[in-house]
Amino acid sequence: MTEEAVNRKSGLLRRLYDWMLGWADSRYGLLALIVLSFAESSFFPIPPDVLLIALVLGASSRWYKYAFWCTLASVAGGLAGYGIGALAWDTMGRWIVENVVHVSLVEVDGRLDIALPAYLVSAMGSALGGTYLFQVYDYWNAWIVFIFGLTPLPYKLTTITAGVARVNLPIFLLASLAARACRFFLVAWLLHKWGGAARDFIDKYFNILCIAFVLLLIGGFLVIKLAL
């Protein structure tokens, strides 16, 4: 990608970011949060946390309402993403992964796969079950939906590829609900509790906090597995 193309992409994302924030000062803020949370789980490039943070900071007493609707809309959008992966991978699904998420597909063991980020592989090591996404699905199955739903990875990448991997649909929905609720309720509660200071902390350490939480979670799974 040329420097000019990168600048155009950055400019577009910045305009989308500002456009999302603009809804926070509108009476349609909650509706916008619901629509954007749905869209982000299947095709929209910017996570709903941006608008969720702005709305909670503007009306912190309603933090649980914003988190609730953000979670439900994200899970519903995840179902749409699952459908894209299961029914339209070769057309719409691959296009979203390559052009919206900007992830390259490579052939591994006779199938198209996605190399996982180096920081994730380094942090989790062999616990992942592989260094490519569908290898991880083979190892973890539906648990990967829950685990990746908590990480900084674009959620649409998880929902679409879960459809490709034919993850059990009821378990996919339960894992999505658990992951998104953990993420959005925690962010909203922190903002309700500590306001702008929490926002600055989340902005600075969000990725690190997500990875640390997932590592603790996987550690718990491994302990249970060994005990059994």
N, C-alpha and C positions, 0 to 999 in steps of 0.2 A: 504494500500500500504506500503510495507517494505521500510526501509531507502535506501537499495540498489536500489530498483526500482525508488524511488524519485530521487536519484542521477543520475541514467541513463537517466531519463526523463529530468532533468535539463541540463545535458550534451548535450543531443540531441537538445534541444531548443536553447542552447548557440551556437552550431555549425550551426544551421539553421539561427540564428540571424547574426552570422559572415558571413555566406555565402551570405545573403541578402545584407549586407553592402558592400561586395566585388564587387557587380554589380555597385555600385556608381562610381567606378573608371574605368569602362568599357565603351566602345562606345555603348554598348547595354543597358545602364542604363535605358533609357526610356522604351524600350521594356520589360525589366525585371520588371519595375514598373507596366506596364499594365498587364502582366501575373500574377504577384503576387497579385495585387489588385483584379483581377478577382477570383483567387484561394481562397483568404482569405475570400471572401464573401460566400463561400460554403463549403470549407474543409480545407484550409491551416491554421496552428495554429498561425502565427505571423502577426500582422497588418501591412499594407503597409506604415504606418507612419514612420517606421524605415528607409526605403529606400527613401521615399519622403523627409524626413528631410536632409538626406545625399546629395541627388541630389540638393536640393534648396541651401544648404550651399555651394555646389561646383559651382553653376551657378545661383546666386540669381536673375539675370535679366530674367530668364526663369521660375520663380516661378509659373506664371499663367498657363503656358503650362503643367508643371508637375501636378499641381492641377487639371486641366481640364481632362487630360487623366486618372489620378488616380480616379477621380470621375466617369467617364464614364465606366471604366473597373470594378469598384466596383459595380455599378448598374447592369451591365451585369452579373457579377458573382452572384449578389443577385437574379437575375431571375433564374439562375441555381439552387441556393439554394432553392428558392421557389418551383421549379420543383421537387427537391429531397423530400421536405416535402409533396407536394401534391401527388406525384406518387410513392415514394419509402421510405416512413417513416418507415415502419416496417422492412426494411432491411438496406439500406444505411443511412437513416436519423437518426434513433436511434443510430446506431453505431457511427456516427460522433459526435452526442451530448454527448454520454457517453465516447467515447475514444479519441476524439480530443479536444472537449471543456471541457471534464471532469466534466460534470454536471450529477447529479443523477436524475433519473426519479422516481417519487412516484405516487401512485394511489390516486387521489382526486376526489370525486363525481363520481366514476365509470370510470374515464379516467386517463391516464398517464399525469402527469403535472410536472412542474419544480418550485421548491421553489426559489423565488427571493432573491438576496443578502440582508443581514440584513441592510447594509448601505443604500440601495435604499429604502427599506421599511421604515426605520427610517427617512430618509430625506423627503420622499414624503407622507407617512402616507396614509390616506384614499383616497387621490387624485388618487392613483393607481387603486383603484377598487378591490383590492384583494392582497393576498400575494403569489399567484402562477401565473405563466406566462399566462396560458390560461384563467384564471379568468380576468386578465388584458385585454386580447384580447376581451373577452366578453363585457367588459366595454368601452374600447377605440376603438376597431376595428383597422382600418388602421392608426390611429394617433399613435399607439404604435410603428409602424415601424419607423415613423419619430422621435419620442422621444428616443427610444432605439438606433436608428442609431447615435445619438449624444453622447451617454453615453460610458463608458469604457467596456460595455458588448461586448463579441465577436459578430461581426455582423452576422456571419454565424448562430449563435443561433437564431437571429431575423428572418433571411430570411427563414430558414428551418421551424421554427415553424409558420411563417406566411403562408406558404404553407399548413401546417397541419390544421391551423385555417381557411383556404380558404378565406383569406382576398381578397377583390376585387382587381383583378390583375392590372388594369390601375392605381388605387389609390395607390397600393403598389409601382408601378414604380415611380409615382410622389413623394411619400413620401420618397422613397429611394434616388431619385435624389436630393431632397431638403436637406435631412439630410447629405448625403455624401458631397455635395457641400459645405454646411456650415462648416463641419468639415475640409475638406482638403484645401479649399481656405483660411480659417482662419489660419490654421497652416502654410501654405506656405507663406501667406502675412506677418505674424509675423516674420518668419525667414528672409524674404526679407528685412523687415524694420529694424530689430534689430539683426539679425545674431545669433552668438553663445550665446549671452545673452538670447535671446528668446528661444533657444533650451534648455538651462539649466532651464529656468522658466517653459517651457512646461513639461520637464521631471519631475520636482519636484511637480508641481501643476496640472497636466493634469486631474486627476480624480476629484479633487475638483472643477476645473473650469467647467468640463462637468456637474457635478451634479448641481452646482449653476445656470448654463445656463438653464438646464432642469426645475429646480424649478421656475425660472422666467417665462419660457415658459408656464408651467402648470398654474401658477398663472394668466397669461394673458387669457388662455382658460377659467378658472373658472370665471373670471370677466365678460368675454363676455357672458358666459352661464347664469350667474345671471342677467345680463342686459337684456338678451332676455327673 
